[in-house]
Amino acid sequence: MRIAVTGKSGQVVTSLIDRAGMGIEIIALGRPELDLGDPGSVGPAIVAARPDVVVSAAAYTAVDRAESEEEVAFAINGAGAGAVSAAARALGVPVIHISTDYVFDGTKPEPYVESDPVAPLGAYGRSKLAGERAVIAAAPDAVILRTAWVYSPFGANFVKTMLRLAQTRDELGVVADQIGNPTSALDIADTVLAIAFQLYSAPETAPRGIFHMTGTGEGSWADLAEVVFAASAALGGPSAQVRRITTADYPTPAARPANSRLCCDRLAGAYGLRPGPWREAVKPVVARLVKEEAGSVKQKAGAVEQKAGSNEQKAGAVKQKETVA
């Protein structure tokens, strides 16, 4: 099975490459051959990939910057996503589109279900909602996966930021009044691969539509930070104390939903898929990051030692030349 995925370095595409097993080929499509800001480039790039399934994963994800770049966000997340879906439809292959909890305003007291009214708070959420609608308009039988609070060993994300900041700070203020479902991109990849296989092998019966897909269990950003630091400290990695703050204490250009929890029962019922508890899913990601950092430090130390040895060798050569002279 050949899966064409938009994006070359995002968390989802990198996780798909990491998790793909035997018999699955991931073709990552990005600039320059595929540019979501240039819809005309999308179709030819997807056709050239000869996919059995298309995964629309690339997106404009700079939530705060989108407030001042709404036109760019809509071009990529709206029209760009629609072009991907249209290309898949033209080829007669299924498309899986990755969306977000930011299509909701966060005022519901319970976890959101797929049929709840959408009401994005900011430009990013509006652009992603436009993308959902463009995807369905182009391919009514598409699968849309809304996820939330994504982290992984790859790219830029909250978990990596926490570990980086903890290298130089003993205490970090982290928002505690926004609640959601932290989700490993590795779990997203496993889910996408499972759905892709059903769409490929049983296209007539595989369920279609919008589904919510997140890690199981809820928590705040502060909860996530504490779990990250505990896992890191257990491995000898960086750690810091978490000071719980409010959203008002950490103002941002874009408003965030206070409640980002998504109910994933529909996905479990349709595909039998339900990722494990997020508190457990965080641990192997932290372990990979701590191990990679330790390896990087060791490599840098080796390079410094090698350079020192080279300098010593040069000094010896100069001394020998002086003696000969």
C-alpha positions as YAML, in Angstrom:
chain: A
units: angstrom
residues:
- id: 1
  name: MET
  ca: [0.00, 0.00, 0.00]
- id: 2
  name: ARG
  ca: [1.37, 3.38, -1.06]
- id: 3
  name: ILE
  ca: [0.33, 6.33, 1.11]
- id: 4
  name: ALA
  ca: [1.02, 9.85, -0.13]
- id: 5
  name: VAL
  ca: [1.22, 12.30, 2.78]
- id: 6
  name: THR
  ca: [1.34, 16.07, 2.46]
- id: 7
  name: GLY
  ca: [4.29, 17.56, 4.31]
- id: 8
  name: LYS
  ca: [7.88, 16.44, 4.69]
- id: 9
  name: SER
  ca: [8.84, 17.37, 8.24]
- id: 10
  name: GLY
  ca: [5.65, 17.66, 10.28]
- id: 11
  name: GLN
  ca: [4.93, 15.54, 13.34]
- id: 12
  name: VAL
  ca: [2.33, 13.34, 11.65]
- id: 13
  name: VAL
  ca: [4.25, 12.59, 8.45]
- id: 14
  name: THR
  ca: [7.45, 11.87, 10.39]
- id: 15
  name: SER
  ca: [5.52, 9.62, 12.77]
- id: 16
  name: LEU
  ca: [3.95, 7.80, 9.82]
- id: 17
  name: ILE
  ca: [7.39, 7.11, 8.40]
- id: 18
  name: ASP
  ca: [8.51, 5.96, 11.86]
- id: 19
  name: ARG
  ca: [5.55, 3.58, 12.33]
- id: 20
  name: ALA
  ca: [4.98, 2.21, 8.82]
- id: 21
  name: GLY
  ca: [5.62, -1.51, 8.68]
- id: 22
  name: MET
  ca: [6.36, -3.98, 5.93]
- id: 23
  name: GLY
  ca: [4.20, -3.55, 2.86]
- id: 24
  name: ILE
  ca: [3.53, 0.14, 3.51]
- id: 25
  name: GLU
  ca: [5.34, 2.87, 1.60]
- id: 26
  name: ILE
  ca: [5.05, 6.45, 2.79]
- id: 27
  name: ILE
  ca: [5.61, 9.11, 0.13]
- id: 28
  name: ALA
  ca: [6.12, 12.49, 1.80]
- id: 29
  name: LEU
  ca: [5.11, 15.36, -0.48]
- id: 30
  name: GLY
  ca: [6.14, 18.94, 0.23]
- id: 31
  name: ARG
  ca: [7.79, 21.96, -1.26]
- id: 32
  name: PRO
  ca: [8.90, 22.53, -3.92]
- id: 33
  name: GLU
  ca: [6.93, 19.82, -5.75]
- id: 34
  name: LEU
  ca: [3.79, 20.30, -3.61]
- id: 35
  name: ASP
  ca: [2.99, 23.69, -2.12]
- id: 36
  name: LEU
  ca: [-0.37, 24.04, -0.39]
- id: 37
  name: GLY
  ca: [-0.15, 27.79, -0.94]
- id: 38
  name: ASP
  ca: [-0.15, 27.06, -4.68]
- id: 39
  name: PRO
  ca: [-3.16, 24.79, -5.36]
- id: 40
  name: GLY
  ca: [-2.02, 24.26, -8.94]
- id: 41
  name: SER
  ca: [1.00, 22.29, -7.70]
- id: 42
  name: VAL
  ca: [-1.05, 19.85, -5.64]
- id: 43
  name: GLY
  ca: [-2.70, 17.68, -8.28]
- id: 44
  name: PRO
  ca: [0.41, 16.90, -10.37]
- id: 45
  name: ALA
  ca: [2.45, 16.03, -7.27]
- id: 46
  name: ILE
  ca: [-0.20, 13.63, -5.95]
- id: 47
  name: VAL
  ca: [-0.71, 12.04, -9.37]
- id: 48
  name: ALA
  ca: [3.04, 11.48, -9.69]
- id: 49
  name: ALA
  ca: [3.11, 9.71, -6.31]
- id: 50
  name: ARG
  ca: [0.64, 7.05, -7.57]
- id: 51
  name: PRO
  ca: [-0.93, 6.59, -4.11]
- id: 52
  name: ASP
  ca: [-3.47, 4.07, -2.90]
- id: 53
  name: VAL
  ca: [-4.46, 6.43, -0.07]
- id: 54
  name: VAL
  ca: [-3.83, 10.16, 0.45]
- id: 55
  name: VAL
  ca: [-3.26, 11.65, 3.91]
- id: 56
  name: SER
  ca: [-3.73, 15.41, 4.17]
- id: 57
  name: ALA
  ca: [-1.46, 16.20, 7.12]
- id: 58
  name: ALA
  ca: [0.43, 19.39, 6.22]
- id: 59
  name: ALA
  ca: [-0.99, 22.63, 7.59]
- id: 60
  name: TYR
  ca: [-0.29, 26.17, 8.69]
- id: 61
  name: THR
  ca: [-0.01, 25.61, 12.46]
- id: 62
  name: ALA
  ca: [1.31, 28.93, 13.82]
- id: 63
  name: VAL
  ca: [-1.76, 29.62, 15.96]
- id: 64
  name: ASP
  ca: [-0.75, 33.07, 17.18]
- id: 65
  name: ARG
  ca: [0.82, 34.27, 13.93]
- id: 66
  name: ALA
  ca: [-2.35, 33.29, 12.08]
- id: 67
  name: GLU
  ca: [-4.08, 36.25, 13.73]
- id: 68
  name: SER
  ca: [-1.98, 38.56, 11.55]
- id: 69
  name: GLU
  ca: [-1.63, 36.15, 8.61]
- id: 70
  name: GLU
  ca: [-5.20, 34.93, 8.25]
- id: 71
  name: GLU
  ca: [-5.10, 35.07, 4.46]
- id: 72
  name: VAL
  ca: [-2.04, 32.81, 4.38]
- id: 73
  name: ALA
  ca: [-3.58, 30.41, 6.91]
- id: 74
  name: PHE
  ca: [-6.78, 30.15, 4.85]
- id: 75
  name: ALA
  ca: [-4.84, 29.62, 1.62]
- id: 76
  name: ILE
  ca: [-2.97, 26.66, 3.10]
- id: 77
  name: ASN
  ca: [-5.47, 25.16, 5.55]
- id: 78
  name: GLY
  ca: [-8.56, 25.92, 3.48]
- id: 79
  name: ALA
  ca: [-7.94, 26.02, -0.26]
- id: 80
  name: GLY
  ca: [-4.80, 23.87, 0.02]
- id: 81
  name: ALA
  ca: [-6.61, 21.11, 1.91]
- id: 82
  name: GLY
  ca: [-9.44, 21.25, -0.61]
- id: 83
  name: ALA
  ca: [-6.99, 20.85, -3.49]
- id: 84
  name: VAL
  ca: [-5.51, 17.74, -1.84]
- id: 85
  name: SER
  ca: [-8.96, 16.23, -1.43]
- id: 86
  name: ALA
  ca: [-9.92, 17.07, -5.01]
- id: 87
  name: ALA
  ca: [-6.74, 15.43, -6.32]
- id: 88
  name: ALA
  ca: [-7.47, 12.26, -4.36]
- id: 89
  name: ARG
  ca: [-11.04, 12.23, -5.63]
- id: 90
  name: ALA
  ca: [-9.88, 12.65, -9.22]
- id: 91
  name: LEU
  ca: [-7.60, 9.63, -8.79]
- id: 92
  name: GLY
  ca: [-10.38, 7.61, -7.20]
- id: 93
  name: VAL
  ca: [-8.45, 7.02, -3.98]
- id: 94
  name: PRO
  ca: [-9.57, 7.71, -0.39]
- id: 95
  name: VAL
  ca: [-8.34, 10.73, 1.57]
- id: 96
  name: ILE
  ca: [-7.76, 11.11, 5.32]
- id: 97
  name: HIS
  ca: [-7.58, 14.72, 6.51]
- id: 98
  name: ILE
  ca: [-6.12, 15.80, 9.87]
- id: 99
  name: SER
  ca: [-8.04, 18.56, 11.65]
- id: 100
  name: THR
  ca: [-8.14, 20.07, 15.14]
- id: 101
  name: ASP
  ca: [-10.03, 20.74, 18.36]
- id: 102
  name: TYR
  ca: [-9.69, 24.46, 17.58]
- id: 103
  name: VAL
  ca: [-12.87, 24.29, 15.47]
- id: 104
  name: PHE
  ca: [-14.71, 24.50, 18.83]
- id: 105
  name: ASP
  ca: [-14.88, 27.49, 21.18]
- id: 106
  name: GLY
  ca: [-14.26, 25.50, 24.37]
- id: 107
  name: THR
  ca: [-17.38, 26.62, 26.23]
- id: 108
  name: LYS
  ca: [-19.06, 23.20, 26.42]
- id: 109
  name: PRO
  ca: [-18.69, 21.67, 29.91]
- id: 110
  name: GLU
  ca: [-18.35, 18.12, 28.53]
- id: 111
  name: PRO
  ca: [-16.07, 16.61, 25.86]
- id: 112
  name: TYR
  ca: [-17.08, 17.56, 22.33]
- id: 113
  name: VAL
  ca: [-18.70, 15.06, 19.99]
- id: 114
  name: GLU
  ca: [-18.49, 15.27, 16.21]
- id: 115
  name: SER
  ca: [-22.00, 16.69, 15.81]
- id: 116
  name: ASP
  ca: [-21.51, 19.60, 18.22]
- id: 117
  name: PRO
  ca: [-21.77, 23.10, 16.72]
- id: 118
  name: VAL
  ca: [-18.44, 24.52, 15.58]
- id: 119
  name: ALA
  ca: [-17.39, 28.04, 16.60]
- id: 120
  name: PRO
  ca: [-13.66, 28.71, 16.22]
- id: 121
  name: LEU
  ca: [-12.18, 31.40, 18.47]
- id: 122
  name: GLY
  ca: [-9.35, 32.48, 16.17]
- id: 123
  name: ALA
  ca: [-7.99, 32.62, 12.65]
- id: 124
  name: TYR
  ca: [-6.24, 29.24, 12.89]
- id: 125
  name: GLY
  ca: [-9.43, 27.46, 13.93]
- id: 126
  name: ARG
  ca: [-11.43, 29.25, 11.24]
- id: 127
  name: SER
  ca: [-8.90, 28.22, 8.60]
- id: 128
  name: LYS
  ca: [-8.98, 24.58, 9.72]
- id: 129
  name: LEU
  ca: [-12.77, 24.58, 9.69]
- id: 130
  name: ALA
  ca: [-12.64, 26.00, 6.16]
- id: 131
  name: GLY
  ca: [-10.34, 23.10, 5.32]
- id: 132
  name: GLU
  ca: [-12.79, 20.53, 6.68]
- id: 133
  name: ARG
  ca: [-15.55, 22.00, 4.56]
- id: 134
  name: ALA
  ca: [-13.35, 22.18, 1.45]
- id: 135
  name: VAL
  ca: [-12.28, 18.55, 1.93]
- id: 136
  name: ILE
  ca: [-15.87, 17.32, 2.23]
- id: 137
  name: ALA
  ca: [-17.01, 19.47, -0.70]
- id: 138
  name: ALA
  ca: [-14.36, 17.91, -2.93]
- id: 139
  name: ALA
  ca: [-14.65, 14.36, -1.55]
- id: 140
  name: PRO
  ca: [-17.87, 13.69, 0.40]
- id: 141
  name: ASP
  ca: [-16.55, 10.24, 1.34]
- id: 142
  name: ALA
  ca: [-13.39, 11.60, 3.02]
- id: 143
  name: VAL
  ca: [-12.30, 10.68, 6.53]
- id: 144
  name: ILE
  ca: [-11.55, 13.65, 8.78]
- id: 145
  name: LEU
  ca: [-9.70, 13.09, 12.05]
- id: 146
  name: ARG
  ca: [-9.87, 15.89, 14.59]
- id: 147
  name: THR
  ca: [-7.09, 15.65, 17.14]
- id: 148
  name: ALA
  ca: [-5.60, 17.87, 19.85]
- id: 149
  name: TRP
  ca: [-2.49, 18.85, 21.81]
- id: 150
  name: VAL
  ca: [-0.13, 16.90, 19.57]
- id: 151
  name: TYR
  ca: [3.40, 16.03, 20.71]
- id: 152
  name: SER
  ca: [6.06, 13.61, 19.47]
- id: 153
  name: PRO
  ca: [9.83, 13.10, 19.29]
- id: 154
  name: PHE
  ca: [9.76, 15.16, 16.07]
- id: 155
  name: GLY
  ca: [9.30, 18.78, 15.07]
- id: 156
  name: ALA
  ca: [8.30, 21.59, 17.42]
- id: 157
  name: ASN
  ca: [5.83, 20.79, 20.19]
- id: 158
  name: PHE
  ca: [5.02, 21.39, 23.87]
- id: 159
  name: VAL
  ca: [6.88, 18.37, 25.24]
- id: 160
  name: LYS
  ca: [10.11, 19.29, 23.47]
- id: 161
  name: THR
  ca: [9.75, 22.90, 24.58]
- id: 162
  name: MET
  ca: [9.33, 21.90, 28.22]
- id: 163
  name: LEU
  ca: [12.44, 19.72, 28.15]
- id: 164
  name: ARG
  ca: [14.45, 22.45, 26.46]
- id: 165
  name: LEU
  ca: [13.41, 25.12, 28.96]
- id: 166
  name: ALA
  ca: [14.08, 22.80, 31.89]
- id: 167
  name: GLN
  ca: [17.75, 22.64, 30.89]
- id: 168
  name: THR
  ca: [18.24, 26.21, 32.08]
- id: 169
  name: ARG
  ca: [15.34, 26.92, 34.44]
- id: 170
  name: ASP
  ca: [14.33, 25.43, 37.79]
- id: 171
  name: GLU
  ca: [10.70, 26.54, 37.64]
- id: 172
  name: LEU
  ca: [8.26, 27.08, 34.79]
- id: 173
  name: GLY
  ca: [4.85, 28.73, 34.81]
- id: 174
  name: VAL
  ca: [2.39, 26.56, 32.87]
- id: 175
  name: VAL
  ca: [-1.29, 27.17, 32.16]
- id: 176
  name: ALA
  ca: [-3.55, 25.03, 34.33]
- id: 177
  name: ASP
  ca: [-7.05, 26.21, 33.37]
- id: 178
  name: GLN
  ca: [-7.14, 24.86, 29.81]
- id: 179
  name: ILE
  ca: [-8.19, 21.19, 29.70]
- id: 180
  name: GLY
  ca: [-7.65, 18.79, 26.81]
- id: 181
  name: ASN
  ca: [-6.44, 15.38, 25.67]
- id: 182
  name: PRO
  ca: [-2.68, 15.32, 25.01]
- id: 183
  name: THR
  ca: [-2.08, 13.15, 21.95]
- id: 184
  name: SER
  ca: [1.06, 11.43, 20.70]
- id: 185
  name: ALA
  ca: [1.63, 11.83, 16.96]
- id: 186
  name: LEU
  ca: [2.84, 8.23, 17.06]
- id: 187
  name: ASP
  ca: [-0.67, 7.21, 18.16]
- id: 188
  name: ILE
  ca: [-2.12, 9.38, 15.40]
- id: 189
  name: ALA
  ca: [0.13, 7.59, 12.91]
- id: 190
  name: ASP
  ca: [-0.99, 4.17, 14.14]
- id: 191
  name: THR
  ca: [-4.62, 5.24, 13.82]
- id: 192
  name: VAL
  ca: [-4.13, 6.70, 10.34]
- id: 193
  name: LEU
  ca: [-2.39, 3.53, 9.16]
- id: 194
  name: ALA
  ca: [-5.18, 1.33, 10.52]
- id: 195
  name: ILE
  ca: [-7.88, 3.45, 8.86]
- id: 196
  name: ALA
  ca: [-5.91, 3.67, 5.62]
- id: 197
  name: PHE
  ca: [-5.68, -0.12, 5.46]
- id: 198
  name: GLN
  ca: [-9.45, -0.49, 5.87]
- id: 199
  name: LEU
  ca: [-10.12, 2.20, 3.26]
- id: 200
  name: TYR
  ca: [-7.73, 0.44, 0.89]
- id: 201
  name: SER
  ca: [-8.80, -3.15, 1.51]
- id: 202
  name: ALA
  ca: [-12.54, -2.62, 2.04]
- id: 203
  name: PRO
  ca: [-13.46, 0.67, 0.35]
- id: 204
  name: GLU
  ca: [-17.14, -0.18, 0.10]
- id: 205
  name: THR
  ca: [-17.65, -0.79, 3.83]
- id: 206
  name: ALA
  ca: [-15.02, 1.35, 5.60]
- id: 207
  name: PRO
  ca: [-16.76, 4.11, 7.60]
- id: 208
  name: ARG
  ca: [-16.38, 7.69, 6.39]
- id: 209
  name: GLY
  ca: [-17.00, 11.13, 7.87]
- id: 210
  name: ILE
  ca: [-15.65, 13.11, 10.83]
- id: 211
  name: PHE
  ca: [-14.09, 11.34, 13.80]
- id: 212
  name: HIS
  ca: [-12.37, 12.55, 16.96]
- id: 213
  name: MET
  ca: [-9.02, 10.95, 17.78]
- id: 214
  name: THR
  ca: [-7.00, 11.87, 20.88]
- id: 215
  name: GLY
  ca: [-5.09, 10.25, 23.70]
- id: 216
  name: THR
  ca: [-7.32, 8.73, 26.38]
- id: 217
  name: GLY
  ca: [-7.80, 10.78, 29.54]
- id: 218
  name: GLU
  ca: [-7.75, 14.50, 30.16]
- id: 219
  name: GLY
  ca: [-5.40, 17.00, 31.73]
- id: 220
  name: SER
  ca: [-4.18, 20.58, 31.66]
- id: 221
  name: TRP
  ca: [-0.99, 21.90, 30.12]
- id: 222
  name: ALA
  ca: [0.42, 22.00, 33.66]
- id: 223
  name: ASP
  ca: [-0.53, 18.33, 34.15]
- id: 224
  name: LEU
  ca: [1.23, 17.43, 30.91]
- id: 225
  name: ALA
  ca: [4.35, 19.35, 31.94]
- id: 226
  name: GLU
  ca: [4.47, 17.56, 35.31]
- id: 227
  name: VAL
  ca: [4.19, 14.14, 33.65]
- id: 228
  name: VAL
  ca: [6.96, 15.09, 31.20]
- id: 229
  name: PHE
  ca: [9.31, 16.26, 33.97]
- id: 230
  name: ALA
  ca: [8.65, 13.19, 36.12]
- id: 231
  name: ALA
  ca: [9.41, 10.88, 33.19]
- id: 232
  name: SER
  ca: [12.54, 12.85, 32.30]
- id: 233
  name: ALA
  ca: [13.84, 13.00, 35.88]
- id: 234
  name: ALA
  ca: [13.46, 9.22, 36.19]
- id: 235
  name: LEU
  ca: [15.87, 8.89, 33.25]
- id: 236
  name: GLY
  ca: [18.34, 11.49, 34.46]
- id: 237
  name: GLY
  ca: [17.05, 14.11, 32.05]
- id: 238
  name: PRO
  ca: [16.12, 17.76, 32.61]
- id: 239
  name: SER
  ca: [13.31, 18.58, 35.02]
- id: 240
  name: ALA
  ca: [11.72, 21.64, 36.60]
- id: 241
  name: GLN
  ca: [9.06, 22.59, 39.11]
- id: 242
  name: VAL
  ca: [5.72, 23.54, 37.57]
- id: 243
  name: ARG
  ca: [4.05, 26.73, 38.79]
- id: 244
  name: ARG
  ca: [0.38, 26.56, 37.86]
- id: 245
  name: ILE
  ca: [-0.86, 29.75, 36.23]
- id: 246
  name: THR
  ca: [-4.06, 30.90, 34.52]
- id: 247
  name: THR
  ca: [-4.69, 31.77, 30.91]
- id: 248
  name: ALA
  ca: [-4.92, 35.40, 31.99]
- id: 249
  name: ASP
  ca: [-1.37, 35.15, 33.39]
- id: 250
  name: TYR
  ca: [-0.08, 34.13, 29.94]
- id: 251
  name: PRO
  ca: [-1.82, 36.29, 27.32]
- id: 252
  name: THR
  ca: [-1.40, 35.30, 23.67]
- id: 253
  name: PRO
  ca: [-2.55, 36.92, 20.39]
- id: 254
  name: ALA
  ca: [-4.93, 34.01, 19.73]
- id: 255
  name: ALA
  ca: [-7.54, 32.83, 22.23]
- id: 256
  name: ARG
  ca: [-7.39, 29.14, 23.16]
- id: 257
  name: PRO
  ca: [-10.41, 26.95, 24.01]
- id: 258
  name: ALA
  ca: [-10.70, 26.41, 27.77]
- id: 259
  name: ASN
  ca: [-12.13, 22.96, 27.04]
- id: 260
  name: SER
  ca: [-10.43, 21.05, 24.21]
- id: 261
  name: ARG
  ca: [-11.61, 17.60, 25.27]
- id: 262
  name: LEU
  ca: [-12.86, 15.44, 22.40]
- id: 263
  name: CYS
  ca: [-15.06, 12.37, 22.79]
- id: 264
  name: CYS
  ca: [-13.61, 9.54, 20.68]
- id: 265
  name: ASP
  ca: [-16.45, 7.01, 21.02]
- id: 266
  name: ARG
  ca: [-17.46, 7.31, 17.37]
- id: 267
  name: LEU
  ca: [-14.01, 6.28, 16.17]
- id: 268
  name: ALA
  ca: [-13.94, 3.36, 18.59]
- id: 269
  name: GLY
  ca: [-17.35, 2.20, 17.40]
- id: 270
  name: ALA
  ca: [-16.59, 2.57, 13.69]
- id: 271
  name: TYR
  ca: [-13.03, 1.27, 13.54]
- id: 272
  name: GLY
  ca: [-12.42, -0.34, 16.92]
- id: 273
  name: LEU
  ca: [-9.60, 2.13, 17.56]
- id: 274
  name: ARG
  ca: [-8.93, 3.88, 20.87]
- id: 275
  name: PRO
  ca: [-5.41, 5.07, 21.78]
- id: 276
  name: GLY
  ca: [-4.09, 4.30, 25.25]
- id: 277
  name: PRO
  ca: [-3.84, 6.70, 28.22]
- id: 278
  name: TRP
  ca: [-1.92, 9.85, 27.37]
- id: 279
  name: ARG
  ca: [0.01, 9.70, 30.65]
- id: 280
  name: GLU
  ca: [1.58, 6.45, 29.47]
- id: 281
  name: ALA
  ca: [2.01, 7.54, 25.84]
- id: 282
  name: VAL
  ca: [4.14, 10.51, 26.94]
- id: 283
  name: LYS
  ca: [6.79, 8.33, 28.58]
- id: 284
  name: PRO
  ca: [8.34, 6.65, 25.51]
- id: 285
  name: VAL
  ca: [8.41, 10.01, 23.72]
- id: 286
  name: VAL
  ca: [10.27, 11.60, 26.62]
- id: 287
  name: ALA
  ca: [12.62, 8.61, 26.75]
- id: 288
  name: ARG
  ca: [13.51, 9.06, 23.08]
- id: 289
  name: LEU
  ca: [14.09, 12.77, 23.51]
- id: 290
  name: VAL
  ca: [16.26, 12.34, 26.62]
- id: 291
  name: LYS
  ca: [18.29, 9.63, 24.89]
- id: 292
  name: GLU
  ca: [18.74, 11.78, 21.78]
- id: 293
  name: GLU
  ca: [19.87, 14.74, 23.88]
- id: 294
  name: ALA
  ca: [22.35, 12.59, 25.78]
- id: 295
  name: GLY
  ca: [23.72, 11.29, 22.49]
- id: 296
  name: SER
  ca: [23.98, 14.81, 21.13]
- id: 297
  name: VAL
  ca: [25.88, 15.99, 24.23]
- id: 298
  name: LYS
  ca: [28.22, 12.99, 24.00]
- id: 299
  name: GLN
  ca: [28.82, 13.67, 20.31]
- id: 300
  name: LYS
  ca: [29.60, 17.34, 21.01]
- id: 301
  name: ALA
  ca: [31.97, 16.35, 23.80]
- id: 302
  name: GLY
  ca: [33.72, 13.95, 21.42]
- id: 303
  name: ALA
  ca: [34.04, 16.68, 18.81]
- id: 304
  name: VAL
  ca: [35.57, 19.04, 21.39]
- id: 305
  name: GLU
  ca: [37.99, 16.33, 22.52]
- id: 306
  name: GLN
  ca: [38.92, 15.58, 18.92]
- id: 307
  name: LYS
  ca: [39.52, 19.27, 18.25]
- id: 308
  name: ALA
  ca: [41.67, 19.55, 21.37]
- id: 309
  name: GLY
  ca: [43.70, 16.55, 20.23]
- id: 310
  name: SER
  ca: [44.10, 18.11, 16.79]
- id: 311
  name: ASN
  ca: [45.31, 21.37, 18.33]
- id: 312
  name: GLU
  ca: [47.77, 19.46, 20.51]
- id: 313
  name: GLN
  ca: [49.04, 17.60, 17.45]
- id: 314
  name: LYS
  ca: [49.50, 20.89, 15.57]
- id: 315
  name: ALA
  ca: [51.37, 22.38, 18.53]
- id: 316
  name: GLY
  ca: [53.64, 19.33, 18.59]
- id: 317
  name: ALA
  ca: [54.33, 19.69, 14.87]
- id: 318
  name: VAL
  ca: [55.25, 23.35, 15.32]
- id: 319
  name: LYS
  ca: [57.56, 22.50, 18.21]
- id: 320
  name: GLN
  ca: [59.21, 19.76, 16.15]
- id: 321
  name: LYS
  ca: [59.71, 22.19, 13.26]
- id: 322
  name: GLU
  ca: [61.31, 24.71, 15.60]
- id: 323
  name: THR
  ca: [63.65, 22.02, 16.93]
- id: 324
  name: VAL
  ca: [64.68, 21.00, 13.44]
- id: 325
  name: ALA
  ca: [65.27, 24.62, 12.48]
...
